[in-house]
Amino acid sequence: MADRQDNDSLTAAADARGLEALISRAARAGKGLPPVERWNPPFCGDIDMEIRPDGTWFYMGTPIGRAPLVQLFSTVLRKDEDGNTYLVTPVERVGIRVVDAPFVAVEVNVSGQGDEQVVTFRTNVGDVVEAGPDHPLRFVDEAETGGLKPYVLVRGRLEALVARPVMYELVGHGEEIDVDGTAMFAVRSRGAVFPIMPAERLARLSA
């Protein structure tokens, strides 16, 4: 029993040292937004790190409570063509788990009207993103609730899930727009139109 406890302690200590080393390398890479898309380091395995749907980061089952550390890690995140998400530095690439989206849009500002309307989001890690052709919005039906889950592309293949209170504010700026001959309830930003649902479906839900 004592040997097992000693081994567990050694493993935990080694994991802690490994995380500290990763933090150090991320800090050196993460001044501003580093060019992670251009780096091609070797894959060094998965680590026990997870981003939950509410945007909370966990390491070995424990929440990472230090906001500056989460913000640092967020700058070296990359989602690759294989659909997996990694922390990437110039010398290593390690896999982490993302339950839904890596970021959460926690605030929205809408300015202008019509084609001049601009929808700007702030994420939980400090990104500021204007929805538009380069940062599209998409709306996914949530089968288990019958509701919608909106996402905005932040950078690379990384998206932010729009928090529910922010979604309600966002759809308040929606309007009926003809999209390829179909009346759609949609929202505009930076000249782009992002369909939310058919206007007929919205009418049924509102009845």
C-alpha atoms as one frame of an Amber mdcrd trajectory, in Angstrom:
protein
   0.000   0.000   0.000   2.789   2.382   0.926   4.614   1.553  -2.324   1.502
   2.384  -4.328   1.093   5.718  -2.532   4.744   6.500  -3.165   4.343   5.691
  -6.853   1.234   7.880  -7.084   3.106  10.735  -5.425   6.026  10.341  -7.820
   3.651  10.294 -10.799   1.873  13.428  -9.581   5.188  15.170  -9.019   6.386
  14.194 -12.486   3.120  15.434 -14.028   3.464  18.721 -12.156   7.040  19.155
 -13.399   5.899  18.301 -16.928   3.161  20.927 -16.752   5.605  23.526 -15.411
   7.956  22.779 -18.308   5.080  23.101 -20.789   4.045  26.418 -19.209   7.605
  27.668 -19.591   7.765  26.719 -23.276   4.287  28.147 -23.940   5.297  31.398
 -22.258   8.299  31.739 -24.522   6.135  31.025 -27.573   3.065  32.927 -26.511
   4.000  36.595 -26.737   0.814  37.888 -28.336  -0.570  35.388 -30.827   2.287
  33.164 -32.027   2.231  31.686 -35.559   1.151  28.203 -34.434  -0.240  27.411
 -37.898   3.288  27.601 -39.321   4.939  25.388 -36.706   5.419  21.684 -37.360
   6.839  20.199 -34.141   6.675  16.471 -33.365   3.634  15.024 -31.599   4.620
  14.247 -28.009   1.481  12.458 -26.850  -1.693  13.488 -25.041  -1.832  15.172
 -21.654  -4.662  15.034 -19.126  -6.039  18.477 -19.927  -9.653  19.179 -20.850
 -11.743  22.209 -21.799 -15.334  21.850 -20.616 -18.372  23.333 -22.448 -18.502
  26.314 -20.055 -14.918  27.228 -20.984 -13.329  25.922 -17.770  -9.933  24.288
 -18.245  -9.061  21.204 -16.190  -5.701  19.558 -15.605  -5.744  16.053 -14.128
  -9.367  16.590 -13.107  -8.699  19.861 -11.275  -9.852  23.260 -12.597  -7.078
  25.615 -13.642  -8.034  28.644 -11.604  -5.340  31.017 -12.829  -6.869  33.120
 -15.605  -3.479  34.339 -16.935  -2.379  30.706 -17.334  -5.539  29.798 -19.252
  -5.071  32.856 -21.458  -1.468  31.832 -22.099  -2.449  28.306 -23.116  -5.230
  29.686 -25.334  -2.655  31.495 -27.471  -0.882  28.240 -28.379  -4.016  26.203
 -29.166  -4.426  24.704 -32.613  -7.059  22.434 -34.129  -5.667  20.315 -36.944
  -7.253  18.626 -39.952  -7.570  15.421 -37.919 -10.197  17.182 -35.782  -8.038
  17.079 -32.655  -6.912  20.060 -30.621  -3.325  20.564 -29.503  -1.136  22.850
 -27.453   1.677  23.752 -29.836   5.098  25.252 -29.167   8.037  25.393 -31.581
   9.410  22.154 -30.086   6.340  20.016 -29.261   2.677  19.308 -29.965   0.553
  17.715 -27.229  -3.068  16.654 -27.466  -5.809  17.881 -25.141  -9.551  17.139
 -24.909 -12.191  19.690 -25.892 -15.735  18.676 -24.954 -17.458  21.262 -27.179
 -15.613  24.398 -28.332 -12.312  25.665 -26.900 -13.655  29.183 -26.288 -16.912
  30.761 -25.113 -18.252  34.067 -26.444 -19.304  35.856 -23.263 -20.161  39.319
 -24.585 -21.537  40.807 -27.808 -21.790  44.305 -29.220 -23.886  45.154 -32.266
 -23.351  48.414 -34.127 -24.799  49.814 -37.336 -27.784  48.550 -39.287 -28.485
  46.590 -42.448 -25.416  45.874 -44.554 -23.381  48.133 -42.243 -24.169  46.081
 -39.156 -21.185  44.668 -37.283 -21.458  41.974 -34.596 -18.432  41.863 -32.286
 -17.831  39.143 -29.713 -15.491  38.957 -26.728 -14.414  35.495 -25.604 -13.674
  34.194 -22.129  -9.929  34.321 -22.883  -9.911  37.880 -24.211 -10.225  37.460
 -27.983 -12.254  40.157 -29.744 -13.788  38.910 -32.993 -15.967  40.656 -35.576
 -18.289  38.164 -37.228 -18.073  38.305 -40.998 -16.646  36.498 -44.035 -13.393
  35.715 -42.193 -15.104  34.857 -38.901 -18.384  33.160 -39.837 -21.229  32.344
 -37.505 -22.944  28.972 -37.650 -26.029  27.727 -35.854 -26.377  24.056 -34.898
 -29.611  22.367 -33.844 -29.286  20.954 -30.331 -31.189  17.685 -30.595 -31.464
  17.048 -26.858 -33.119  20.420 -26.128 -34.602  21.420 -29.465 -32.658  24.665
 -29.201 -29.782  26.219 -31.110 -26.071  26.407 -30.407 -24.328  29.273 -32.205
 -20.581  29.237 -32.866 -18.241  31.912 -34.206 -14.881  31.138 -35.784 -12.123
  32.800 -33.767  -8.904  31.770 -35.544  -7.615  28.839 -37.515 -10.193  26.095
 -36.914 -10.900  27.222 -33.344 -14.443  28.307 -32.561 -16.209  29.940 -29.636
 -19.556  28.663 -28.422 -21.850  31.661 -27.976 -23.086  31.648 -24.364 -26.843
  31.400 -24.025 -27.446  34.937 -22.663 -25.298  36.291 -25.502 -27.268  34.207
 -28.013 -30.537  35.759 -26.827 -29.037  39.221 -27.317 -27.724  38.230 -30.728
 -31.019  36.890 -32.098 -32.647  40.148 -30.992 -30.825  41.676 -33.951 -32.016
  39.020 -36.397 -34.293  39.765 -39.347 -36.088  37.944 -42.130 -33.830  37.768
 -45.198 -34.255  35.964 -48.508 -31.450  33.393 -48.823 -31.384  31.511 -52.131
 -35.133  31.908 -52.523 -35.995  30.855 -48.960 -37.187  33.257 -46.269 -34.699
  32.846 -43.427 -34.423  34.397 -39.994 -30.809  35.545 -40.066 -28.295  38.001
 -38.677 -25.960  40.246 -40.671 -22.391  41.246 -39.907 -19.688  42.811 -42.065
 -21.864  42.406 -45.155 -22.336  38.658 -44.637 -25.659  36.978 -43.872 -25.745
  34.114 -41.375 -28.995  32.100 -41.461 -30.353  31.020 -38.086 -33.461  29.100
 -39.150 -36.236  29.216 -41.765 -38.673  32.038 -41.041 -41.516  29.502 -41.242
 -39.970  27.467 -38.436 -39.557  30.593 -36.299 -43.214  31.458 -36.855 -44.251
  27.992 -35.661 -42.076  28.317 -32.564 -43.506  31.757 -31.809 -47.143  30.681
 -32.248
